[in-house]
Amino acid sequence: EMASGGGGGGAGKMADKEKKKKESILDLSKYIDKTIRVKFQGGREASGVLKGFDPLLNLVLDGTIEYMRDPDDQFKLTEDTRQLGLVVCRGTSVVLICPQDGMEAIPNPFIQQQDG
C-alpha cells in the first residue's frame, strides 16, 4: 500500500472505513490475469485481462476489446469489435463484471447427471 503524502488526517480515516466496506463486497483478486467482461453505464461492453483494481472498482484491463453497438440501438451489440489494448476503466461507470467464460464454467446443479 502506498502512503498518501500529508493531506489532513481526517480524510484518511474516512477512506479506510470506505475501503473495508468495499473490499468485503467484492474480491476481484481471483480474476487477476483472467479475461473478464465488463458492462459500463451507457451500454458499452468490453472484455480484457484484468491486471489490477482498487477498492473503488477502477479496473486496469489489458488486451481489451470493445464490443461495438448498433448505431440505431445503443443497447444492442453488433459483430464489430474495436481493439483498445491497455485501458483503465473508471470504477464509477462499471455496471457489471463477469468472467468471460462464466457462462459455461458453472454446471447447472438442477440438471440430473445422466449415468447411462
C-alpha positions in Angstrom: 0.0 0.0 0.0 1.3 3.5 -0.8 1.0 6.0 2.0 -0.6 9.2 0.8 1.5 12.2 1.5 0.2 14.8 4.0 -3.5 15.6 3.5 -5.3 16.2 6.8 -5.6 13.0 8.8 -9.4 13.1 8.9 -9.7 12.2 5.2 -7.5 9.1 5.6 -9.7 7.6 8.3 -12.8 8.0 6.2 -11.1 6.4 3.2 -10.0 3.4 5.3 -13.5 2.8 6.5 -14.9 3.1 3.0 -12.2 0.7 1.8 -13.0 -2.0 4.3 -16.7 -1.8 3.4 -15.9 -2.0 -0.4 -13.3 -4.8 -0.1 -15.7 -7.1 1.7 -18.3 -6.8 -1.0 -16.2 -7.8 -4.0 -12.9 -9.6 -4.2 -11.6 -9.4 -7.7 -8.2 -10.8 -7.0 -9.3 -14.3 -8.2 -9.8 -12.7 -11.6 -6.4 -11.2 -11.9 -4.7 -12.4 -15.2 -8.0 -13.8 -16.3 -10.3 -12.5 -19.0 -13.3 -10.7 -17.7 -16.2 -9.0 -19.4 -17.3 -5.6 -18.2 -20.5 -3.7 -18.8 -20.5 0.1 -18.4 -23.1 2.7 -17.8 -24.5 3.9 -21.1 -24.3 0.4 -22.6 -20.7 -0.1 -23.6 -19.2 -3.5 -23.2 -15.7 -4.7 -23.3 -13.6 -7.6 -22.3 -9.9 -7.9 -21.3 -7.4 -9.4 -19.0 -7.7 -8.0 -15.5 -4.3 -6.6 -14.5 -5.3 -4.6 -11.5 -8.2 -3.0 -9.5 -8.7 -0.9 -6.4 -11.5 -0.7 -3.8 -13.4 1.8 -5.9 -13.6 -0.7 -8.7 -11.3 1.2 -11.0 -10.0 -1.6 -13.3 -6.9 -2.0 -15.4 -7.5 -4.3 -18.4 -5.0 -5.4 -21.0 -5.7 -6.7 -24.5 -9.1 -5.0 -24.2 -11.7 -5.4 -26.9 -14.7 -3.2 -27.0 -17.9 -4.7 -28.5 -19.4 -2.1 -30.8 -23.0 -1.2 -30.5 -25.8 -0.9 -33.1 -26.0 2.8 -34.1 -29.8 2.6 -34.0 -29.9 0.8 -30.7 -27.3 1.7 -28.1 -28.1 -1.5 -26.1 -27.7 -3.9 -28.9 -24.3 -5.2 -29.7 -23.1 -5.9 -33.2 -20.5 -8.3 -34.5 -18.0 -5.4 -34.7 -15.2 -5.1 -32.2 -12.5 -2.5 -31.5 -9.1 -3.2 -30.1 -8.3 -0.9 -27.2 -5.2 -2.6 -25.7 -4.3 -1.5 -22.2 -7.0 0.6 -20.6 -8.0 1.9 -17.2 -11.8 1.7 -16.5 -13.2 4.3 -14.2 -15.0 2.4 -11.3 -17.9 4.8 -11.2 -19.0 3.7 -14.7 -18.7 0.0 -14.2 -22.1 -1.7 -14.0 -21.3 -5.4 -14.3 -18.2 -7.6 -14.2 -18.3 -11.2 -15.1 -15.8 -13.9 -16.1 -15.6 -14.1 -19.8 -16.1 -17.9 -19.8 -18.6 -17.7 -16.9 -21.5 -19.0 -19.0 -20.1 -22.5 -19.4 -18.0 -22.7 -16.3 -20.7 -23.5 -13.8 -22.6 -26.8 -14.3 -26.3 -26.5 -13.6 -26.9 -28.3 -10.3 -30.6 -28.8 -11.3 -29.9 -30.9 -14.3 -29.7 -34.6 -13.3 -26.4 -36.0 -14.4 -27.1 -38.8 -16.9 -25.4 -42.0 -15.9 -26.4 -44.2 -18.9 
